[in-house]
Amino acid sequence: MAGLFMPYIIGLLVVLLLLLLLREVNCWYWKINRVIELLSQIQKDLAEIKQSIKQEEHL
């Protein structure tokens, strides 16, 4: 009985692997990963600016 489902399981794993690979290619093509990196850096920079403004206000 387990042998009956084995081709379906293998096929499902192959499809999932292809979807993961295609996702990475799509993200690379549209530069989504780079955009996320830049937005994270902007967020860190803004947090530093906010902190420095708060410190200046307390002086």
TIROLO-988496 format. One record per residue (C-alpha): residue in one letter; x, y, z. Coordinates in Angstrom, 2 decimals. Example, Ala and Ser with C-alpha at 12.3 -4.5 7.8 and 13.67 -1.06 7.14 Angstrom:
BEGIN
DRENFI  code        x        y        z
DRENFI     a    12.30    -4.50     7.80
DRENFI     s    13.67    -1.06     7.14
//
This chain:
BEGIN
DRENFI  code        x        y        z
DRENFI     m     0.00     0.00     0.00
DRENFI     a     2.87     2.39     0.83
DRENFI     g     4.36     1.75    -2.61
DRENFI     l     1.16     3.05    -4.17
DRENFI     f     1.61     6.52    -2.67
DRENFI     m     5.38     6.76    -3.15
DRENFI     p     5.21     8.35    -6.65
DRENFI     y     2.78    10.98    -5.35
DRENFI     i     5.01    11.79    -2.39
DRENFI     i     8.09    12.09    -4.61
DRENFI     g     6.14    14.22    -7.09
DRENFI     l     4.95    16.50    -4.30
DRENFI     l     8.49    16.93    -2.99
DRENFI     v     9.75    17.76    -6.49
DRENFI     v     6.99    20.35    -6.97
DRENFI     l     7.75    21.94    -3.59
DRENFI     l    11.45    22.10    -4.42
DRENFI     l    10.69    23.73    -7.77
DRENFI     l     8.43    26.29    -6.11
DRENFI     l    11.16    27.21    -3.64
DRENFI     l    13.72    27.60    -6.42
DRENFI     l    11.37    29.65    -8.56
DRENFI     r    10.58    31.89    -5.59
DRENFI     e    14.26    32.68    -5.13
DRENFI     v    14.68    33.42    -8.84
DRENFI     n    11.61    35.66    -8.78
DRENFI     c    12.84    37.53    -5.70
DRENFI     w    16.25    37.97    -7.31
DRENFI     y    14.75    39.22   -10.56
DRENFI     w    12.53    41.81    -8.92
DRENFI     k    15.29    42.69    -6.42
DRENFI     i    12.97    42.01    -3.50
DRENFI     n    15.77    40.71    -1.29
DRENFI     r    17.79    43.90    -1.88
DRENFI     v    14.77    46.07    -1.13
DRENFI     i    14.28    44.25     2.17
DRENFI     e    17.94    44.80     3.08
DRENFI     l    17.69    48.51     2.26
DRENFI     l    14.47    48.94     4.23
DRENFI     s    16.04    47.21     7.22
DRENFI     q    19.05    49.54     7.05
DRENFI     i    16.77    52.58     6.78
DRENFI     q    14.85    51.38     9.83
DRENFI     k    18.08    51.03    11.83
DRENFI     d    19.28    54.47    10.72
DRENFI     l    15.98    56.08    11.69
DRENFI     a    16.10    54.41    15.10
DRENFI     e    19.59    55.87    15.64
DRENFI     i    18.41    59.33    14.58
DRENFI     k    15.42    59.08    16.89
DRENFI     q    17.66    58.06    19.77
DRENFI     s    20.04    60.95    19.17
DRENFI     i    17.15    63.41    19.03
DRENFI     k    15.82    62.09    22.35
DRENFI     q    19.26    62.49    23.91
DRENFI     e    19.52    66.07    22.65
DRENFI     e    16.10    66.90    24.07
DRENFI     h    17.17    65.75    27.52
DRENFI     l    20.14    68.12    27.54
//
